[in-house]
């Protein structure tokens, strides 16, 4: 069994999917699903999305997206029909015999289970739309699929999740020439309020196009938090308008940066899909790239190299606060990750000025100095911003 799955994953995921394909199964598995054997077929000319209650631009955009998804699925079936016509014209006996056997089984199934063409999806949003997704947002929905399907939720984000579920219920018939959907009842809500994915764009630069594709994949899996680890030791691709030297000197290349337009694009693309974007800018460790433009903010470790940010220099805090105010202006998310991990405390202890500062202020443990550093950063946050830190033992 293990070798079989290894073979599937390593050699041919596509072939294994065709060989052992599911028919309209939803991922992640909903809380409650009742799927019947009866089914409907889909035709774009017969199908209509209808918003019957509350409406907003995000909802209209979601309708446009999922209409395109279903239409693309339908085009696959039409390509199969054209192939059939082509093979028939060539009078390929083997192909026609194989097709006849498949169609014979399909016809027998159709007579028993076919319920006609699905007419549409009615979308019933009962409460006003939220402007931005947030922690603990309501993502509950119910979906009933019949001749005319009905999607119901009190929340815009529940509707968005329900539309993703609805799109996943469609599947191709055995002969790949019809798009079908079974009679189905679903009630669903997430187990976890935070379902996130972290992407590191500092160690390896990732293009905006690929970030948007990642957000699409997250939406398909109903994930709702994009944790953007945007800068680190290796590079500083965030193009600050206040402090442009950070990316001019700290990025891998001047083409490998994220402009304000890029970041707004990512945030808006995520918002349309009910995904929050949490930025991460680590301090005082993981900051080598900051020091390319501003080496004075880093600590001179005894006789060797520059280490983490210097916690006793006022210029360090001025630089951080100036940048972090800009980050908070750009990102509408309540939470802001500021690192706090990976700090070379031995470097601090090797620096004579820091030693004297610790003695003068009765600081015996460098972890306490780290704690004071983080508190000073947090105190300058906007009142509606909440910091996130990596957990450090005995912090």
N, C-alpha and C positions, 0 to 999 in steps of 0.2 A: 504493500500500500504506500509506504513512504517513497519507494523508488518510483512508483507511478506518478505521484504528485511532483516529485523532483523532475521527472521527464516532462510532465506537462509544463511546469514553470520554466524549465531551462530551454526546451527545444521548440515548443509551439503552443503558446497561450491561445492563439487564434484558433488553431485546429481543435484544441481541447474544449474551447468554448462552443464550437459548432457541434462537436461530438457529444458533449454533455451539457448542452445549453439549457438554461432555465427559460421559462416562458412568463415574462412579465413579473419577475420577482423584484421586490423593492429592497433597496439598501440605504441605510440600515433597516433591519427588520422592524416594522411598526409594532406598537404595543398590542394592537388587536387587528387581525385580518380575517375576513371571511370571504374566500374566493370560490365562486361557483364554476361549474364546467361550461355553462353557457357563455357565449362570447358575441361581440359585435365587431364589425370591420370598420376601418377608418378611411374616409375620403375627404381631402381638404375642401372640395366643393360643397360637401354636405355638412361639414363641421363648423361650429361657431363658438367662440369664447364670449360669454355674456357676464358683465359686471352688474349685478342686480341691486347692490346696496351702496356702501361707501366706496369712494374711488380716490385715487391720487396718481401722480406721475409714476412712482415706483411700481405700482400695480399695473398700470398700462404698459410700462416697459417690460415687466415680467410676462405679460400676455404676448407681447411681440416676440420675446425670446423663445417661449415655449411653443408658439405657433410655428416658428422656424424649425425647432427641433422635430416636431411631428411631421412637418412637410418634408424635411430631409429624410426622415425614416420612410415616408411614403415613396420618395424618389427611388429608394433602394428596391422596393417591390416593383416599381415600374421598369427599372433596368433589367430585373429578372424576367419580366414579361417580354421585353424586347429581345433578350437572349433566346427565349423560347421560340419566338417568331423566326429568329435567324436560324436556329437549329432545325426548325420545322421546314423552312424553305430549302435547307441543304439536304433534307430527307435523311438525317442521321438516324438509322433504325435503332441502334443501341440506345441513343439518347431518348428517342420517342418511347421506346418500351419501358425504360426506367422511369420516365416522366409519367407514363400511363399508370404504373403501379403506385407511385406516390399519390397521384391525383385520385385514384380509386379509393385509397384509404381516406384521403381528405374529404372526398364527396360523402362518404359514409358518416364521417364525423360531423360534417356541416349539416346534414339532414336532421341530426339529433340535437345539435347544440346551437346552431346559428340563430341569432336574434335580430339580424338586420344591421343597418349602418348606424353608428353612434352619431347623434345629432349635434352634440355640443357639451360644453362644461359651463354651468352657472356658478359664478363666484360670489359668495355671500360674505362680505366683510362687514361686521356689525359695529365696529368701533373706528374712530378716526385713525388715520395712518400716523405712525411714529416717524420722526424725521431721521433719527439715527438708531441703529441697533444698539443695545446696551446689555450689561450683565443682568441676568435674571429675566430677560424679556420673555413674553409669552410666545411660544412657538407651537401651541396646541392646534390641532385641526381635525376635522372629520371629513371623510370623502366617501361618497356613494356613487358607484358607477352603474348606470343602467342606460336606457335609450338616450336619456339626457342626464349626464353626470352632474352632481352637485358637490361643491367644495365649500365648507363652512369654517369660519374662525372668527374669534373676537379680535385677532391681531393681524396686522399686515404681514408680520414675519411668519405667522402660522400659515397664512395663505401662500407665501413664497415657498415654504417647505412642502405644503400640500400640492402645489403645482409641480414641483420636482418629483414627488411621489407619483402623481398622475402620469407624467411623461414616462416614468419607468415601468408602468403597468402595460405599456404597448409592446408587442412582440411580433415577429414575422411568422407566418404560417409555415407548415412543414415544407411546402414547395417554394417558400420565400417570395410568393407572389401576392400575398395579402398582409396588411397590417391589422392586427387584432388586439382586442382588449377584453378581458373577462368581466363578467358581472362580479362586482367586488364591493365590500364594505370595510372601511378602515377608520380606526380611531388611533391617533398617535400624538405623543408628546415626548420630549427628550428626557433621558435619565439624568444627564449632566448639563448644567447651565453653561459651562465653559467647555467647548469642544474645539481645541485649537491645534494649529500647526505652526511651528517656528521655522522661518526661512532665514538663513545667514547669507547676506549679500556683501559681506566684507571680506571673508576669506576667499570667496569665489564670486565675482560679479555676475549677477543674473539680470538679463535684459527685462525691460518693462513688459514686453510681449510675453515672455515666459512667466513673469509674475502674474499677469492676467490669466494665463492658462492655468496656473496653480489655483487661482481664485475660482475659476470655473470648476476645476476638479474638487475643490473644497465644497462648493455649492452642491455638486452631484452627491457628495457624501454627507450633506447637511452639517458640515462643520461651520462654526460661527465666529472664530477668532483667528485672525492672521497676525501672528507675533512676528513683527519685522525687526530682526536683529540686523540693523542697517549698517553699523560701523563697528570696527574692532581694531586689534593691533595691526592687521595686515593692510587695511586700506580704510579711507574715509570718503565714501562715495556720496554722502549727503552734501549737496551743493547749497550751503548756507548763503543767504543774501546779506546777512549781517557780518559774517566772518568768512568771506569767500576763499581766503588762503588755506583753510582747512582742507578743502577738496582739491584746490588747485595744486597743492603740494602733496597731499596725503592720499589721493586716489591713485589707483593703478595707472590710469591714463585719463586725459581730459575728456575722452569719449565714454568713460566708464563712471559716470556720475548720475545722480538722480536730481533733476531740477525741481523747482517748486511745481511746475506744470506736471511733471512725471508723478510726483507724490500725490497731488490733488487727483490725478487720473486714477491712481491705484485706490485711493480712499473712496472715490465716487463709485468706481467699478465694484468694490467690495460692498459698499452701502446698498447698491441696487440688489445685491444678493443676500442681504441680511448678515453681512460679515463685518465684525469690528476689526479695526487695525490698531494694534498696540505697538508703539515704537520702543525700541531698546537702544539706549546709548550708555554703554558701561563706563562707570567711573568708580574708583580712581585707577583700577587695573584695566587691562585690555585697551590701553590708550597710546600705544607706540605711534600710531598714525597721527594723533593730535600733535605729537612732538616734532614731526617733520617741519611743520610751520611754526610751532611755538614750543621750542625745546625747553624754555624756562619753566614750563608748568610741570615738567617731569622731575623726578628725584634723581640726583646723582648718587648712584650706588658706589660704595667705596672702591675706587680704583678700577672699576670694570665697565659699567654701562649705565644708561638711563633706565630707570625703573618706572613704577607707577607714579601717578600724579603726586606732586609735593603738597602735603596737607597743611603746611604752615605758611604758605605764600598767599597773600591776598589776591595776587594776579591770577592764581589758579581758579579761585572762586568767581572772580569777575568774568573770566572766559567762559566757564561752565554756565553761569547764570545767564549770560548774554545769549548763548546758544540755546539753552533750555527754554528760555522765554519764547524764542522763535519756534522751537519744536512744538510747544504747547499752543501757539497761535495756529500752526498749520494742521495739527491733528485734533479732531473734535473728540476723540476718545478720552474718557475720564481717567484711565489708567496710563501710567508712564513708567516704563521699566528702566531703572538706572543702575543695574548691575550689582556692584558690591562684592563680587567674588573674584577669585584669581589674583589677589593682591599679594605681591612679594613683600611680606612684612620684614624679612631679613634685610631687604634693601633699605627700608626706613631706619632700621636699627643701626645700619652701617654708616648712615649720614650724620656727620657731626652736628650740624644745625638742628636736625630733628632730635638727636639725643639731648641736646641742651634744652630744647623746647619741652620735651617730655619731663626732664628733671625739674625745670622751672614750674611746670603746671602739675606736678605730682602725678604723672601718668606712668605707671609701671609696666603696663601691658600694651603692645602696639595694637591689639584688637580694640582696645578702648579708644585709641586714636582714630582707628578706622570708623568706629561708631560715631565719634564726634564729627568726623568729616561728612559722613552720610547725613547726619542730622542737620548740619549746616546747609547742605544742598537742599534738603527737603523743605527747610523753613522758608526758602525763597520761591517755592512753588506757588502757582495760582491757587486760590482757595478751593476751586472746584476740581483740582487735579489730585489724584491719589497715587503715591509712588508704589512701585513693586521692586523688590530686591531679591536677588538669589539668597537662599538661606545659607548662612555661615554659622557654624557651631561656635557657641560662646561669644556671639557678636556683641 
